[in-house]
């Protein structure tokens, strides 16, 4: 008889501006610099709470021909090495290469994986047997929060956009995230203290 591995919670992390420092279209491994203070909290989530750690990242630079698949693979090897240096292992990295304004024909289209669509989270949930209702999506843009909400996750919005005062002018704000913090480390600490 085959045993079925129980579903586990995940912490989904946007890459640029959330897991790593914000850069405009990073294209080299050295462009990926970890946010300060995140290592201990990521380790705690994985080791003490059993959470999967999954990166979900829009990378329209592929569609725009700003970098290649090989460049992206090198960046993600570097990212895994940087995380390993602080004792953290990722369970997966999911990338959306599409954009409607791209110049690479096969990548220039609408898709179900570009955040705010939840496609990357849903695919990871299937691949890794994740319980989305017990999971978190952390990101620095409203599109990250919306992708998490659509996937059925709790959400954490981090960075200056998350903590800026809301104004009455302009489009309506996105649905409120579960949590708002100034930094990714603060969000991870709060999630740890809530029990993952």
Phi and psi in degrees as a GROMACS rama.xvg file:
@    title "Ramachandran Plot"
@    xaxis  label "Phi"
@    yaxis  label "Psi"
@TYPE xy
-89.641  129.654  UNK-2
-85.8733  144.843  UNK-3
-97.6983  125.573  UNK-4
-67.1544  128.641  UNK-5
-66.1959  150.766  UNK-6
-67.4236  146.39  UNK-7
-126.765  163.577  UNK-8
-76.7184  161.37  UNK-9
-134.328  156.859  UNK-10
-114.536  111.067  UNK-11
-88.197  134.488  UNK-12
-125.882  125.972  UNK-13
-61.717  155.205  UNK-14
-89.2246  -72.93  UNK-15
-74.159  120.579  UNK-16
90.7951  -7.31379  UNK-17
-122.579  -68.291  UNK-18
-76.2229  -39.0646  UNK-19
-116.652  164.379  UNK-20
-64.8299  148.839  UNK-21
-66.8867  130.239  UNK-22
-138.783  149.264  UNK-23
-84.2387  111.879  UNK-24
47.3267  63.3986  UNK-25
-58.3974  139.12  UNK-26
-135.258  -0.907903  UNK-27
-127.336  150.199  UNK-28
-51.7262  -40.6894  UNK-29
-65.0319  -16.0353  UNK-30
-70.5043  -18.9225  UNK-31
-94.4744  103.663  UNK-32
-117.28  124.164  UNK-33
-61.6567  144.224  UNK-34
-62.3077  145.216  UNK-35
-67.3167  143.38  UNK-36
76.5301  8.85136  UNK-37
-87.0092  -24.8898  UNK-38
-53.7941  -53.8667  UNK-39
-60.4446  -37.5071  UNK-40
-73.1455  -38.1918  UNK-41
-63.5506  -41.9652  UNK-42
-60.8143  -44.7625  UNK-43
-61.0548  -43.5538  UNK-44
-61.3119  -41.5422  UNK-45
-76.5151  -47.5688  UNK-46
-81.5322  -42.4054  UNK-47
-90.9046  -31.0762  UNK-48
-106.457  -7.40083  UNK-49
71.3968  18.2957  UNK-50
-78.0951  141.551  UNK-51
-76.313  145.205  UNK-52
-112.642  116.923  UNK-53
-132.302  126.282  UNK-54
-89.3292  132.469  UNK-55
-127.78  115.07  UNK-56
-137.08  127.761  UNK-57
-74.8714  126.765  UNK-58
-130.332  68.5115  UNK-59
-67.1605  -10.8286  UNK-60
-57.8372  -25.8732  UNK-61
-68.0197  -48.4097  UNK-62
-64.6218  -31.466  UNK-63
-86.7628  0.453245  UNK-64
61.4512  33.0041  UNK-65
-84.5388  -22.5495  UNK-66
-157.304  169.265  UNK-67
-106.721  171.037  UNK-68
-56.2779  -40.7455  UNK-69
-63.6508  -41.1022  UNK-70
-60.9774  -42.9645  UNK-71
-65.5142  -41.2786  UNK-72
-60.6711  -41.3326  UNK-73
-64.3932  -40.5393  UNK-74
-62.9671  -40.7123  UNK-75
-75.2169  -29.8206  UNK-76
-62.5452  -44.4327  UNK-77
-61.7133  -43.303  UNK-78
-60.6708  -45.8337  UNK-79
-61.961  -38.5868  UNK-80
-65.5157  -42.3049  UNK-81
-62.5283  -41.293  UNK-82
-68.6143  -40.6991  UNK-83
-60.0251  -33.9192  UNK-84
-64.9882  -21.3197  UNK-85
-109.125  17.3742  UNK-86
79.1934  27.2116  UNK-87
-120.501  135.11  UNK-88
-120.476  133.724  UNK-89
-86.2296  147.872  UNK-90
-88.0638  -19.8043  UNK-91
-177.866  156.268  UNK-92
-128.109  122.285  UNK-93
-116.86  132.106  UNK-94
-126.005  136.649  UNK-95
-102.922  118.385  UNK-96
-93.9753  1.83614  UNK-97
-89.9725  154.138  UNK-98
-164.599  139.542  UNK-99
-66.7338  -22.0206  UNK-100
-99.3879  19.3432  UNK-101
-71.7458  173.512  UNK-102
-118.621  -8.66984  UNK-103
-90.716  111.318  UNK-104
-51.6526  -44.9002  UNK-105
-71.5836  -11.9878  UNK-106
-108.779  -4.33995  UNK-107
-91.8611  88.2864  UNK-108
-168.237  164.04  UNK-109
-77.0361  150.703  UNK-110
-148.478  175.458  UNK-111
-101.062  7.11301  UNK-112
-108.783  -20.5121  UNK-113
-72.5862  121.152  UNK-114
-58.1078  133.835  UNK-115
-86.0348  1.60631  UNK-116
-66.9312  149.191  UNK-117
-92.2711  10.3248  UNK-118
-53.6484  -41.9257  UNK-119
-65.7937  -39.5651  UNK-120
-67.3716  -40.943  UNK-121
-66.1874  -40.4374  UNK-122
-64.829  -43.3056  UNK-123
-62.875  -39.2524  UNK-124
-61.1019  -40.0646  UNK-125
-69.7679  -48.7659  UNK-126
-61.5137  -41.1706  UNK-127
-106.986  5.56578  UNK-128
54.3095  61.4279  UNK-129
-102.693  145.91  UNK-130
-94.9165  101.831  UNK-131
-65.5451  -30.6307  UNK-132
-68.3269  -19.2516  UNK-133
-103.137  4.37892  UNK-134
-100.442  166.849  UNK-135
-123.502  145.364  UNK-136
-116.42  123.37  UNK-137
-114.713  128.507  UNK-138
-158.001  168.105  UNK-139
-104.969  5.64718  UNK-140
-126.319  154.279  UNK-141
-59.3511  -30.0251  UNK-142
-64.9977  -32.5929  UNK-143
-65.9801  -45.6479  UNK-144
-60.513  -44.0322  UNK-145
-66.6543  -38.8041  UNK-146
-61.0507  -44.3167  UNK-147
-62.7292  -43.4352  UNK-148
-60.9547  -45.4494  UNK-149
-64.3167  -29.2547  UNK-150
-82.4153  -9.8356  UNK-151
91.7262  18.8375  UNK-152
-94.7617  161.67  UNK-153
-74.9996  155.272  UNK-154
-132.1  146.302  UNK-155
-127.983  124.361  UNK-156
-104.728  123.808  UNK-157
-120.387  155.436  UNK-158
98.9637  -175.683  UNK-159
-62.1945  -36.123  UNK-160
-64.1708  -34.7337  UNK-161
-70.6104  -33.8968  UNK-162
-101.472  -3.48331  UNK-163
-68.0474  148.118  UNK-164
-64.9707  140.561  UNK-165
-78.57  147.283  UNK-166
-116.415  161.597  UNK-167
-86.0988  -19.5295  UNK-168
-79.8496  155.389  UNK-169
88.4314  -173.548  UNK-170
-66.7957  158.911  UNK-171
-64.5977  148.026  UNK-172
-69.1704  159.291  UNK-173
-69.4094  165.809  UNK-174
-53.5196  143.446  UNK-175
-61.6145  135.295  UNK-176
-72.6574  163.019  UNK-177
-63.2764  -33.2207  UNK-178
-146.978  141.188  UNK-179
-126.188  132.306  UNK-180
-143.78  162.19  UNK-181
-74.3683  -29.7554  UNK-182
-134.598  159.856  UNK-183
-64.5151  -40.5817  UNK-184
-59.1039  -40.3201  UNK-185
-63.4525  -42.0458  UNK-186
-63.3032  -45.4201  UNK-187
-62.7485  -41.6392  UNK-188
-60.8788  -44.4527  UNK-189
-63.7528  -42.1394  UNK-190
-63.0208  -42.8761  UNK-191
-59.1841  -45.0616  UNK-192
-70.4169  -21.5455  UNK-193
-84.6451  -1.18426  UNK-194
94.4322  20.545  UNK-195
